[in-house]
Amino acid sequence: MAIVQAPPIRDASPVRAQRDTAVDLVRALCVATVVVLHALMVGVTITPTGPVFENAAEGTAWLMPLTWVAQIMPVFFVVGGFAGAVAYRRLRGSGGTAVAFVSARIHRLLVPAVVSIGAVGIGLAMLTVFGVPGEIVQVAGFRYSQPLWFLGVFLLCQALLPALLAAHERATLRSILVLVGAAVAVDVIRAATGAAAIGFLNLAFVWLALQQLGFFLADGRIDALRRRTRTLVVATSIATLALAFVVGVFSPDLLENLNPPTAALLLVGAAQTALFSLVREPLTRFSRRPRVATFTRFVTARTMTIYLWHMPVLLTMAGLTALAAISFGMPLPEPSSTAWWITRPLWIGVAAILVAATAWSLAGFERRRMPQPTTSNRRVWQAVLLGLVAVVLLLAAGTTVITAAVAITLITCALRLAGRDRRAGASAVGR
């Protein structure tokens, strides 16, 4: 598939020359929400046979209503589509190419991934050497792998962004309706056949449709709607979602609608996008306050580093907590107990500090200057494919010393492909 060089923009909507601080704030809050939610989920208890690492939220009464607020992935992909459209249009306007855009996205996403996966692989090897039971090492690798679905899906969405933005500019409504229709069709087929694996096709259709919605936001089309219309979109989306819960079409636990994704997330994304548009002006003013702006800038510059490192930090905290409890004979509160909730603010606060410190020390990899990008459409798609295979490997087999080594090799090859072929450059100079 070729990466499409889109035609000139034909609508009159402005392309913002400066960063949209409200969009950046929303993205930063999404990342922070993910860290807090996962901090609540990482649990450890001490049993007569040793420490047990578990999902502290599994089977609890409080998780389901929390997901109605904490399910922020739809709006994250919407603002990702917004930011990507603005960045690509700016690049295109200055003479840049779609291949250069995708190459830069590969570099920005995969360079911090190499560091994170490599460090986790080394950490798992050290745990094995020090005699940590294999089951605990396996659980740690599995927990690290779980959030990596986002890396693979976001890489795919960004790789397809130039082509889908071109489709948006040629056939605005048709392009998004095709994606939405495909997502709904997958849900219908999955429900009719009982084949759960079919649902994983929505790892593409659902998130690509939400990215496509971000293009409408970038065009100014959503903000141009009457407030009454946007309010109606929010109300209708929520009402439809509630009805789908009642009749059993979707689970009321929005995290269950994440793996694999369902069309319920499209309704969530529509409501979140319309709500964002309604509060955009006051949110923009709030985002420009000095402390808020400092928080936003910190997270924006380190988004992938925070995402890729928050689980290793949380798992390390859980491991040290278990070690301290065993060494000093301290009891650990049962998950969801009163004592557990009392200790959560401290737990989350320490996690936030450690994740921020880790991101601050390692963000240089994410902000590392990209080498000259390739001009080859074939090479850039090979790079995307290798990156996706690496992520799928870790998701399917879990992170182990071996899978981490293989994934690092694949990602390193992907990064080399995304850079300019030196031999081709030398040949051109020779000619």
N, C-alpha and C positions, 0 to 999 in steps of 0.2 A: 504493500500500500504506500503510495507516495504521500509525502507531507505537502499539503496544498498551500501554495502561495495565494492568499486571498486577494480578491479584487479590492479596489479602493472603497472606503466607506461611503455609502450613498445617502445615509440619513444625516439629519442635521444635528444629532446629539454631539456635544462636545467631548473630546477626550481630555481628561484632566491632566494638566502638566505636572501637578504636584500630587503627593500621596494623599489619599483620602483617609483622614485620621479616624473617622468613625468606623470605616471598614477595618482598618488596622486594629482598632480597639476590640471590635467584635472577634476578630481572629485571635487576638491575644487572650481574650476571655475564654474562648473555646479551648485553647490549649491548657489554660489554667484549670478549667473544669475537668478536662480529661485527667490531669494529674490528681486532682482532689478525689474524683470518683474512683480511680484505681487505687489511691491510698486507702480509701474505705474498704476496698475489696481484698487487699492483700492482708491475710490474716495468718496467725501462727498460734498454735496451742501446744501444750506439753502433755503428752500421754505417758503411761508407764513404759511404752516401747520407744519413746523419744519424741522429738518435735514433729508436728504435722503442719505442713503449709497448705492452706486451703483458701477458697474464695469465701471471705467472711460475709458476703452479701447473699450467697446462694441460699434459696429457700426462706428468705426473710420477708416480713410483711412490709418493711420500709423501702425496699428497693424499687418496687413497681411505681409508686407515686413519685419517687425521686427521679426516675427515668423520664417522666413527663417534663421535667425542668432540665435535667442533665443530658438529654439526648441532643447534643449540639452538632453532631456530624453533618446533618443536612445543611445547616446554615454555613458551616465551615466550607463545604464544597461550593456553595453559592458564592460566598465572598472570594473563594479561590478562583472561580470563573470570572468574577468581576476583575480581580487583580490581574489575572492572566490576560484577559481581553485588553485591559488598559496597557499592560506592559508590551504585549505583542503588537498592538496598533502603534505604539510609540516607536518600537523597533522597526516596524514596517515603514513607518513614515520617514525614518532616517535612512532608509535603504537596506535595512537588515532583512534576513531571510527567515523562513519558517524553520529551516534546518538549524540555523544558528540559535533560534529561540529554544528549540527542543534540546539541542546540545547543552545549552546553559542550564536548562531545567534538570537534565540528567546529572550534570556536575553538582548542582546545588543539593539534589536529593541523595545522591549515592556516595559522595565523598564522606559526609558524616556517618553514613550507614556502614562503610568499611571500618571506620574506627570503632563504632559501637559493637558491631558483630565480632570484630577481632578481639576486643577487650573481653567480651562475654565468653568467647571461646577459650581464651587464656584463663579466665576466672573459673570456668567449669573444669578445665584440666587441673588447676591447682586444688580445687575442692576434691577431686578424685585422688590426687597424690596425697593429700592430707587425711585420707581415709573417711571422708564424708560418705554416708551410705548412697549407693547408686540411685535409689529411688528418689532421694531428696535432690540429687544433682539433675535427674531427669525432670522432676517437677519444676525446678528453677529454669531449666532450658525451655520447657514448654510454656511457662508463664511469660518468659521474655519474648517468645515467638508470637504469642497471641496478638499483640497490637500491631505487628508488622504488616497485617493486611492493608493498613492505611498506606504504607510506603508503596506497595505494589499498585494499589488502585490509583493513588494520586499520581504516580509516575505514568500510568496508562492515560489518565485524564489529561495531564499536561502534554503528553506526546501527541494526543489527538486534538488538542485545543486549536491549533491553526486550521486544521481541516474543518472542524465543527464550527469555528467562528466564521469561516468562509460560507458554510452552509447556512448559518444564521443570517448572514448578510444577504444571501441570495433568496432564501425562503424562510423567513423568520419564524412563522408559526409552524410550518410543516416540519422543520428540523426538530423542534422540541417535541411536537406531537408524536413523531415517529419513535423517539426514545421513550416517551411516557407510555405509548401504546405497547412497545416491546416489553417494558417492565411489567405492565399489567398482564400481558399475555403470558409471561413467564410464571407469574403468580397463579394464574388460572390453570395452566397446564400442570404446575406443581400440585395444586389442590386436587385436580381431576385424576391425576395418575398416582399420586402419593410418592412420586420420585423426588425426594428431597434434594438430590444432587442437581436437578434442573434449576433450582433456585439460585445456584451460584452464578448463573448467567447474569443475574442482576447486580453482581459486583461491577459489571460494566454499565448496564442500562440505567440503573437507579442513579448512580453517582454521575454518570455523563449527563443525564437529564437535569440534575441539580446544578451541575457546572453550566449547562446551557441556560438555565434560569439566571445565572449570574451575568450572562451576556445582556439580558434585558435590563438588569440593574445598571450595568456599565453604559448602556445606551441612554439611560435616563427615562426609559419607557415606564418603569414601575412608579417612579417618583412623579411622573406626569399624570398618573391616574388620580381621580378625585379621592379625597380622604374617605368619603363614604364607600367608594368602591373597594379601596384597600381594606377598610374595616370589615366589609362584607366578605372579602377573601379570607381574612383571619377567622371570622366567625363560621363561615361555611366549611373551611378546612377542618377546624376543630370539631364541629358538629358531625361531619362525615366520618372523621376518625373515631369519635365516640360511638357512633352508630355501628361502625365496623367492629369495634371492640364488643359491643353488646351482642351482635349476631354471630360473633365468633369468626369473622373473616381474618382479623389480625389479633395477635396477643396484646393485651393492655400493657405488658412489659415491653417498652420500646427497645430495650437491649436485645430481646429475643427477635425483634424485627431487623436486627443488624447483621445477624449471621445465620443464614444468608440474608441480604437486604430484601425488604419487601416494599411494595408500593405505598405502604403506610408512611415511609420516610419521605415520599414525595409530598404527601399532605402536610407532614411536619415542616418540610422545607418551604412549602408555599406559605404556610402561616407565619413562619419565622421571617421570611423575606418581606412579606407585606407589613409585619409588625416593625421590622427594622426600618422600612421606608417611612412608616408613620412617626417614628421617634427619631428620625435621622438628624433633624436640626438640633434638638436639645442634646442628643448624643454627641454630635460634633462639637458643640460648645464644651461639654463635659470632657471630651477627649483631649481638649487643648489645655486643660489645667496642668500645671507643671508636674505634679506627682503622677497624675494619670498618664501624661505623655511620656514620662520617664519609664513607667512600667511597660507601656506599649512598645516603646523603642527597644527596650531590653528583650522582650519576648519576640518581637518581629525579626530582629537580627539573629535570633537563635531558635526559631520555631522547630526545625527538624532536630536540632541537638537536644532540645528539651524533650521532644516526643520520643526520640530514640534512647534517651538515657534515663527517663523517669522510672521505667520498670527495673533496670539494674539497681538504681538507688533504692527503690522500695524493697526489692528482694534482699538487698544487702542489709537494710534496716531490720527486716524480719529475721534474717539469719543471726544478726548480732543480738537482737532481742531474745531469741531462743537460747543462744549461747549464754547470755547473762542470766537468764532465768534458771538454766540448768546449773551453772557455776555457783550461783548464790542462793539457790533454792527459792527463788521468788515465784509466786504463782502469777500466771497470766490470766487476765479477765476473759471470760467466755465471750466470743463474738456476739454482739447485739445485746449484751447484758448492760445494766446500768453503769457498772464500773467501766465497761468497755467504752461506752459513749462518753463518759466523763474524761477518759484519756484521749479521745479522738482529736480534740483541738490541738493538744500538744503533739500528737503523732503527725497530724497534717502540717502543723507549723514547722516541725523539724524536717519533714519531707520537703516542704517548699524551700526551706533554706538550703538543704543539701542539693536539691535539683538545680536551684538557681546558681549555687557555687560551682557545680559540675558544668552547667551550661556556660557560665562565665569563663571557666578555664579551658573549655574545649571548643568554644564557638569559632575559634580561628580556622578550624577545618571547614566549617560551613561557609565562612566568609572568604575562604581562600580564593585568590584570583584564578579564574578559569584560563587554561591555555587556549591558544587559537582553536576555535571550533572547526570541526570537519565541514566540508561543503558537500559531502556525499549523503544523499538520501538513504542509500543502502546501508552505509555504515551506521548512521544514526538509528535506523530501525533495528539493526543487529544489536546495538547497544541497549535499546529499550527491551528487546526480547531477552537478552542475557540478564538484565536487571530483574525482570519479571520472573524468570526461571529461578534465580537466586532466592527471591522472596517466597515463591511457591514451595521450594525445597524446605525452607525453614518452617513454613506453616504446616506442611504435610508431615515432615519427619521430626519436627522439633529441633531446637538448637542443641547440638552436641559439638564436641570438639571436631568431629569429622565434617558434619554438615556446615559448621561455621567456616572451616577451611575451604570447603568447596564453594560456598557462597561468596567468600572473599575473592577467590580466584575468578569467579564469574563476574563479579562487580568490577574488579580491577580491569578485566578485559573490556567490560562495557565502557569504562571511563577512557580507556585508550582509544576505543573506536569513536567515541564522541569528540575526541580531539583530532586535529588535522593530521592526516597521514603524511608523515615527514618524507617518506620515500616519494610520494606523489608530488610534494612540494619541491623536493630536490630535482625531480624530473622536469618539472615546469621551469625551474631556474635554468637547468641545463639547456632546455630548448630555447 
